[in-house]
Amino acid sequence: MVLLQRLGQGVRNIPGRCNSEIFSRQTGIRRRIILTNAIHYTSLITKPKSKVEAKVDSALKHSLAERDRRKRINKQFDKLRNILPNLTKIDKASVLTEAVWRVKDLQKKVEGLKAASHGRMARVLPGETDDFSLLYFENNGGFVKATFSCDDRRDLVPDLTKALQSVKGQVVRTEMVVVGGRIKGELWMKGVSGNEAMRVLKRALQMVVARPNLSDCAQ
């Protein structure tokens, strides 16, 4: 009797076990299908673009770059229209012609002023090229005069200060003139004595004058 009951229980358990095996097989099939679809989808995403698609993308990028370039040009022309006085025509060709004429006219006026000043302006205004000189005067305890002409930049004064600190020089007089992004300066110092100190100061100031304007390079 006990044996028959055990056989009956075994028979009843067989369908449940079969159902679990079928469910396991179905689950495995679904997983393989999902994995296959995922691999196929990934291959579609990473598929290289065709030549036609690449040409379309390149043309679109070129069009956007050209649009941005035209915007920048239009902004510059708007600035010229606001700067130039008494404009009768505002089209680009007329604005550019007027700007060129104004620049040439200003250059002639500057040359005339230079000729009339007999060289005095050259001693006061900054030159177009970087220049530097260092003179030592023995009177009144010894003074050093540094004259320089270079691009005006934000870090110029801090750099000059560091150069003077390298020889422990004391500035007693300063004159600086800024015109059109160029600066000309004269520094009168005391406390700098000896050939070695003069060489160190000259080297430091020459490096300051020759240093490029990094803000202009960034633009």
C-alpha atoms as one frame of an Amber mdcrd trajectory, in Angstrom:
protein
   0.000   0.000   0.000   2.775   2.419   0.882   4.556   1.518  -2.349   1.449
   2.299  -4.403   1.093   5.700  -2.692   4.714   6.570  -3.522   4.213   5.522
  -7.142   1.115   7.684  -7.307   2.952  10.682  -5.940   5.743  10.119  -8.490
   3.239  10.001 -11.339   1.583  13.214 -10.124   4.972  15.009  -9.921   5.965
  14.224 -13.530   3.691  16.822 -15.231   4.979  19.585 -12.940   8.545  18.684
 -13.731   7.778  18.659 -17.459   6.122  22.055 -17.197   9.185  23.516 -15.473
  11.468  22.075 -18.147   9.275  23.514 -20.917   9.223  26.921 -19.191  12.989
  26.822 -18.833  13.414  26.014 -22.534  11.018  28.810 -23.543  12.841  31.277
 -21.318  16.177  30.300 -22.844  14.760  30.725 -26.362  13.421  34.183 -25.471
  16.801  35.199 -24.052  18.573  34.059 -27.214  16.092  35.985 -29.372  16.523
  39.150 -27.281  20.304  38.802 -27.358  20.279  38.263 -31.131  18.085  41.327
 -31.647  20.340  43.415 -29.397  23.426  42.363 -31.351  21.648  43.139 -34.630
  20.543  46.568 -33.320  24.068  47.355 -32.134  25.481  46.429 -35.518  22.984
  48.800 -37.135  24.090  51.643 -34.843  27.807  51.105 -35.417  27.397  50.569
 -39.141  29.648  53.039 -41.013  27.966  55.792 -42.967  27.670  55.476 -46.694
  29.444  57.881 -49.034  26.196  59.696 -49.735  25.484  60.175 -46.012  29.042
  61.378 -45.414  28.708  63.925 -48.237  25.400  65.157 -46.826  26.925  65.584
 -43.341  29.948  67.384 -44.783  27.731  69.727 -46.803  25.628  70.483 -43.725
  28.700  71.288 -41.615  30.070  73.511 -44.378  26.733  75.325 -44.637  26.635
  75.984 -40.886  30.242  77.207 -40.868  29.516  79.521 -43.808  26.448  80.916
 -42.033  28.490  81.661 -38.896  31.205  83.303 -41.006  28.659  85.575 -42.700
  27.226  86.532 -39.317  30.677  87.569 -38.076  31.308  89.603 -41.231  27.937
  91.340 -40.937  28.703  92.259 -37.320  32.009  93.831 -38.372  30.271  95.833
 -41.093  27.706  97.020 -38.545  30.573  98.268 -36.370  32.070 100.131 -39.334
  28.707 101.730 -40.113  28.511 103.005 -36.543  32.108 104.294 -36.512  32.300
 105.981 -39.921  30.627 109.411 -39.918  28.309 110.824 -42.592  27.770 107.636
 -44.562  25.534 108.247 -47.590  25.440 104.591 -48.647  25.331 101.661 -46.241
  25.899  98.712 -48.594  28.995  96.646 -47.891  31.006  97.818 -50.903  30.431
 101.495 -50.062  31.225 100.961 -46.372  34.470  99.148 -47.208  35.502 101.836
 -49.706  34.843 104.577 -47.158  36.793 102.715 -44.454  39.839 102.307 -46.728
  39.731 105.998 -47.676  39.507 107.036 -43.997  42.488 104.885 -43.029  44.634
 106.283 -45.842  43.601 109.825 -44.918  44.566 109.253 -41.285  47.922 107.813
 -42.345  48.638 110.958 -44.376  47.723 113.161 -41.420  50.003 111.190 -39.105
  52.894 111.483 -41.568  52.274 115.219 -41.798  52.310 115.595 -38.022  55.526
 113.595 -37.792  57.194 115.809 -40.374  56.004 118.978 -38.632  57.212 117.811
 -35.223  60.801 117.355 -36.465  61.120 113.983 -34.728  59.514 114.992 -31.443
  56.538 112.651 -31.985  58.867 109.719 -32.575  60.317 110.287 -29.134  56.877
 110.427 -27.520  54.613 108.045 -29.458  55.119 104.258 -29.598  56.728 102.882
 -32.719  55.372 100.137 -34.953  58.203  97.766 -34.024  59.341  96.562 -30.613
  62.225  98.615 -29.270  64.208  98.768 -26.055  67.131 100.775 -24.669  68.832
 101.102 -21.298  70.984 104.046 -20.193  72.893 104.697 -16.983  73.465 108.189
 -15.567  76.069 108.595 -12.853  74.900 111.999 -11.592  72.785 112.303  -8.442
  73.735 108.915  -7.100  73.177 107.017 -10.327  69.968 106.622 -12.312  68.918
 104.099 -14.928  66.568 105.081 -17.757  64.747 102.278 -19.557  62.842 103.154
 -22.749  60.665 100.586 -24.497  57.988 100.296 -27.176  55.839  97.176 -27.575
  52.285  95.810 -27.734  50.058  96.918 -24.891  48.797  93.986 -22.839  47.239
  93.323 -19.447  50.245  91.629 -17.883  52.778  94.247 -19.017  52.942  96.201
 -15.745  53.189  93.058 -13.539  55.976  91.755 -15.800  57.838  95.062 -15.547
  57.485  94.973 -11.767  58.991  91.470 -11.608  61.876  92.552 -13.841  62.686
  95.471 -11.538  62.423  93.273  -8.456  65.068  90.965  -9.923  67.667  93.725
  -9.380  65.923  95.413  -6.425  65.488  98.614  -8.424  63.247 101.460  -7.260
  61.169 103.379  -9.808  61.247 107.151  -9.257  59.513 108.275 -12.447  57.275
 106.659 -15.057  55.888 107.934 -18.362  53.714 105.802 -20.640  51.758 106.579
 -23.812  49.296 104.126 -25.397  48.175 104.583 -29.020  46.402 102.000 -31.160
  47.280  99.018 -29.012  50.952 100.014 -28.801  52.662 101.443 -25.737  55.796
 103.495 -25.247  57.218 103.874 -21.776  60.083 105.433 -19.899  61.155 104.151
 -16.501  63.602 106.056 -14.302  65.103 103.886 -11.580  67.643 104.115  -8.851
  69.366 101.491  -6.756  70.679  99.606  -9.795  74.469  99.629  -9.829  77.180
  97.432 -11.216  77.632  95.770 -14.582  76.064  92.502 -13.465  72.896  94.224
 -12.226  72.629  96.150 -15.500  72.989  92.936 -17.514  70.310  91.187 -15.446
  67.940  94.161 -15.768  68.531  94.466 -19.504  67.878  90.764 -20.075  64.703
  90.818 -17.950  63.276  93.921 -19.639  64.086  92.603 -23.111  62.111  89.442
 -22.331  59.148  91.546 -21.160  59.157  93.667 -24.321  59.506  90.652 -26.643
  56.738  88.657 -24.950  53.723  88.207 -27.288  50.233  89.395 -26.487  48.529
  86.098 -25.581  45.027  87.599 -25.554  45.336  88.503 -29.249  46.646  85.022
 -30.039  43.642  83.419 -28.300  41.225  85.395 -30.399
